[in-house]
């Protein structure tokens, strides 16, 4: 994604602000992978490397790839790099490896940005027969029990202030600053994207969705359930990790900090402070599939 490739992007901030994935997801993934070899895993869109480094618990060798030089440089500077793990620039549509070499390919919070037809073909090229393709997402955090806060969140992340007020001086929300169609794919948890049956089999897709009270809408539990209690100060750091925030600030940052404006609005409307603790939960989805022989 172009924004994360910008040399001014703060890659270390990205890792510290983002939600992590529960051990139960990795347990489910390795269980699905079964008795297949665990020689090489490739993590696409590896970002700051937290999934790639985790995969070293299970695989002899791990390669993390990302189109962002900034992200790859951060991973290479990590003290854990070089110990059965390497990092290379590359996209999900063009991986810097030979054919039929990987036992697993993973993509965490990145596969909404790819050209899906090309990505699935490339994954099939790189995977060994019966190798595992796995990708997953979390969507927007939901402030449990706070519908007004969720509405403010939706305005800043999905809407355009210029649509409400075309005569306004500039775009005051961040919705228009997400790259498309990737942001819309994230919004639907890639529901409209199907793993091609001619390339993969045994596809498993699991959505975990909740309402504004944090209650499940469908299945009651998922290996990929992300629920946290955070302070509003922590939430501000999360907002500052967004690609749309980075893009908005590049255009309008001399006027004010849009993340701080966003959080100030939450604090004013909700009576919150930086130290207020709120419960948040994320809608999630994971997909696992096996490469046909």
N, C-alpha and C positions, 0 to 999 in steps of 0.2 A: 504494500500500500504506500502511495507516494508520500503521505505526511510523515510516516514513521521513518522514511528514508532521508528526510531533511536533516542536515547536519546540526541544526540547532535543537533537534528533538532531545529531550532529557530521558535517555533510556533507563538509567538507574531509578529515576523517579517512577517510571512506568511499572517496574517490578514491585516496588515497595507499596504502591497504592492499589494494585489490583487484587481481586479476590483470588485465593488459591483453591486448588481442587482437592477434594477429600480422598483419603486413602481408599475408601470404598470404591471409588471409580477405578483406580488402578487395579484393585483386587478383581473387579468385574471384568476389566479388560484382559488381564492375564488369564483368568478363568476361560474367557471366550477364546483366546488364542490357543489354549489347550496344549497338546503335546508337540505342536510345531516348534521348529528350531528357534532359538533366541540368540542368534549370532549377530544380527545387525538390525537396528531400528533407526528410522529416519523421522525426525520431527520437522515438519514444514512450518513456516511462519513462526519460528522458534522464539522470536522476540528476545527477551533477556535470558531465556534458557531454562526457566524453571521446570518445564515438562521434560526437556531433553536431559537435564541432569537427573531427574527422577528415574528416567528410563534406564540409567546405568545400574540401577538396583536389579534389573531383570535381564539386560542384554550385554553380551560381551563387548560390543562396539555400538556407539551411538553417533549419528551425524545430525547436527542441527543446522537447518538452512533458513535463510531469511533474505528477502530482497534488500533489506536495509543494511548498509555498511555500518551505520551507527550501532545498531543492535548487535551485529556480528562482532564488532570490535569490543563491545562490552563483554560479550560471552568469552571471547578469547583472552581477556584480561582477568577473568575469574580464576581464582586459585584452583578450582576443580577441573579446569580445562586441561586437555592433554592426557588425562587418566582414563583411557578408553572412550574418550569423547572428543570430537572435533567439530568445528563450525565453518560453514562455507556459505558464501552468497549464492542464492538461487531462489527461484519461484516454485510454487506448487505445480505450475504448468511446464517447468523445465528444470528438472533436478540434476545436479552436477555429479551423477553417478551412472554406472553402466546398467544394463538391463538385467532383470531377474537376480538381484543381489540382496534385496531387503526382505526380512521376515515380517516386519511391521512398518507401517507408515502412520504417523499420527499428525493431527492438525488441531490445535486448541485455540479457539477464539480467533480463527483466521480464515476458515474455508468459505465464509460469506463473501470474501473479496476476490476469489479466484474465478477464472473462466471455467465453469464446471465441466463442460464437455472435454476440454483439454486436460483438466486436472485428473479426471477419472481415467482417461487414456494413459496419462503419464504415470499415475499410480499403478495401473495394471502393467505397464512396461517395466517398472522398477521392482515390483514385488515378485517374490518367488511364487510358484503355484501353491495355493492354499495359504498364502501369507495374509496378514490382517491389515485392513485399512480401518482406521478409527479417527473420527473427528467429533468435536463437541463444542458447545457454546453455552454461555450464559447471556441473558438478555438484559433488560433494565432492572435495577434494584427497585423493590417495592417497599415503601415505608409502611410497615405493618400498622394498620389502624389509623392512618393519617391520609384520607383521600385528598384533602386540600394540598398537602405537600406533594402527593403524586401528580396532581394536576399541574403544579408549578414545574415539576420535573419534566412532564410531558411537553410543556410549552418550550422549555429551553433546549430540549433534545430532539424534538420531532417537528416543531412548527416554525413558521417564519413570521417575525413581527411585521415585516413589510406587507404580508398578505392582509393583516389586520389594519395596517396604517400605511398605505402606499406612499404617502407624502413624508414619511419619516426620513430622517437624515441618513440612517444606515441600518443594517440588519442587527438587531439587538439580541436575538436568540441564536442558537447554534445548529438548529435542525438543517439549515441549508448548507452547512459546512461539512456535512458527512458526504463521502464519496458514494455515488450510486452506480449500479443497483445494490451494492453491498450492504448499505445500511438497511434497505427494505428487506433484504434476505435475512438479516439479523433479526429484524422485527417479527418475521414470520417463523424464525428458527429454521429457515430453509425448508419449510414444509413443501414447497412446490418443486424442490429438487429431488429427483429420484436417482438412486444408485443404479447404473445400467446393468440389467440382468445378464447381458451377453458377456460382461467382464467379471462380474462378482456374483456370489451366491451367499445364502444364509445371512441376509441382511437383517440387522436388528436396529430398530430406531425407537428410542424411548424419550418422551417429553415429560417434563415435570412442570406443571403450571399451578399457580396459586392465585387466590383472589386478594383483595386489599386487606383482608384480615389475616393473611398468611395461611389460609386453609387451602388444601389441595383441591383443584378443580376436577382432576381425573384420578390418576393413580395416587395412592397415599404416601408412597415413598419412592426414592430413586437413589441409586449409587452416586448420582451426581446431584446432590442437594446442597445448596450453598445458602446458609443462613447465618447472620452475624449480628452482634450488637456493636455499633460503632458510635463514635462521637461525631458531632457536626464538623469539627476540625479535621477528622479523618476523612469524612465525606468530601470536604473541599479538596484534599489531596487526590482523591479518586477522580473528581471532575477534571483536575489539572492533568490527568494522564490521558484524557481523551484526544483522539486525532482531531475532532471538530474544535475543541478548545484551542489546540495548537494552531489550526488554520485560521480561526477567528482572530486570535491574538496577532497573527501575522498581518492581518488586514487592518485591525482596529485597536490594537493593544495600547496605542498612545492615548486613547480616550479613557479607558479604564480596563480593569481585569474582569472579564465576563464571568469567570468562575466565582470570583469574590462577590460580584453583583448578584449572581444566581443564589449563592448561599446567604447573602445578606437578606434577600427577599424571603427565603425560607425562614430565617431567624425572626424577621419582622412579622410575617404572617402567622407563624406558629408559636411565637414566644420562646424560641429556642436560643441557646447560647452555644459558643464553641464547645463547651464541656457537656452539653446535653447528650445523653445516650439514647439512641433509637435502634429498634430492631428492624433489620432489612432482610429481604429474601429475594432470590433471583429465580425467574423462570429459566429452565435449562433444557438442553437436548443433547443426546449423544447417539451416534450411529456407528455400528461395527459391521464390517462385511469381509468376506473371504475372496481372495483372488481365484478365479476359475483356472483349472489346469490347462 
